[in-house]
């Protein structure tokens, strides 16, 4: 669930926790037993909550800790657990840890983040690139050193080699577990073992050591679910994460079925002809690889991916049939199915026509880089309309009322114009 776009109960155009509570009966009617919430923590929202400034508080646009506790209790009453999104590869640059870290070279929090002296030419220490485009290093003038950010410059990377960082993360996780949550989805967890001086971003030498310690110090003795986002995962590494004797995670999200559909040059920003045979081969490969040990997470979409019907089906000719076919395939595979909000009613990609309509920081940054490199704005928008993250972030379509019943005021991002025919009321 992407709370910002699920249900706005207080009429400010942004989804909120009370809105989620108001729809729990609907969610329960679908047979859902766990809700994974994208980040609801306090944040300046540079990356819509994946830049956390306080791990122990709720962003005011979503509600309060009391609202959250009520959500946990009301969900549990319906047999539903709440899964929090654990974002611990990086924080916001407004987090007190980073504010202290950047204050001076000898600050006690300096080593909470990854700092390096400038390269010989005065530029970045090496050529690591941000996932959101451009260098992964930003010079901080206060101390004359660069800090690492593998995403936005406002998302400085934590230094997991520092045991104090790991201890703080473990303490925070236990604090939430004791509030009654049912586990964690772990954002880009394959990044926490990074070894930047060797140019290693994912699957660093100490990654699984860190995860085993996390298991031991936090959730290992509890009946909870843990799933790690790992874009680098292979069948072999998935067994390291989720093998029954490994004492790490319940499962991982792997993305081979997603990345195989990307263009070799432009990645997801260039639509590629859908290859059904390749998709089937990837799904079969993972089913076979984790048949006897480990566990598959099953999904078509999430808050970072295009709508399933638009990506894998026929959204114009056979939208209902496509949605039912995709649901059937997913639920007949071995593993745990994850259904993204709106997928159950066959929501489709949004027909954006101008870059000003997008809200996603990745899309906005990549647009500028592609256009600066000579690509036409129209070509980029065609690619973003096919695969961009904002496709999944348009408001949930509840009914045929204004704004699809999501809010009584204009939402933070545009509503798909097909809400009158594709909505929960019609589907139910």
Secondary structure, DSSP 8 states (H G I E B T S, - for coil): --GGGT--SSSSSS--HHHHHHTHHHHHHTT--EEEE---EEE--TTTTSSEEEEEEE-TTT--HHHHHHHHHHHHHTT-EEEEEE--SB--TTSHHHHHHTT-TT-TTGGGB-EE---TTSS-SS--B-TTSSBSEEEETTTTEEEE-SS-TTS-BB-TTSHHHHHHHHHHHHHHHTTT--EEEETTGGGTT-BGGGTB-SS-TTHHHHHHHHIIIIITTSS-EEEEE-TT--HHHHHHHH-TTT-S-SEEE--HHHHTTSBTTTBTTS-----HHHHHHHHHHHHHHTSSSS-BEE-S--TTS--HHHHHS-TTT-HHHHHHHHHHHHHTSSSEE---TTGGGT-------SGGG---HHHHHHHHHHHHTT--HHHHHHHHHHH-GGGGTS----SSSGGGGS-SS--SS---GGGGTSSHHHH-
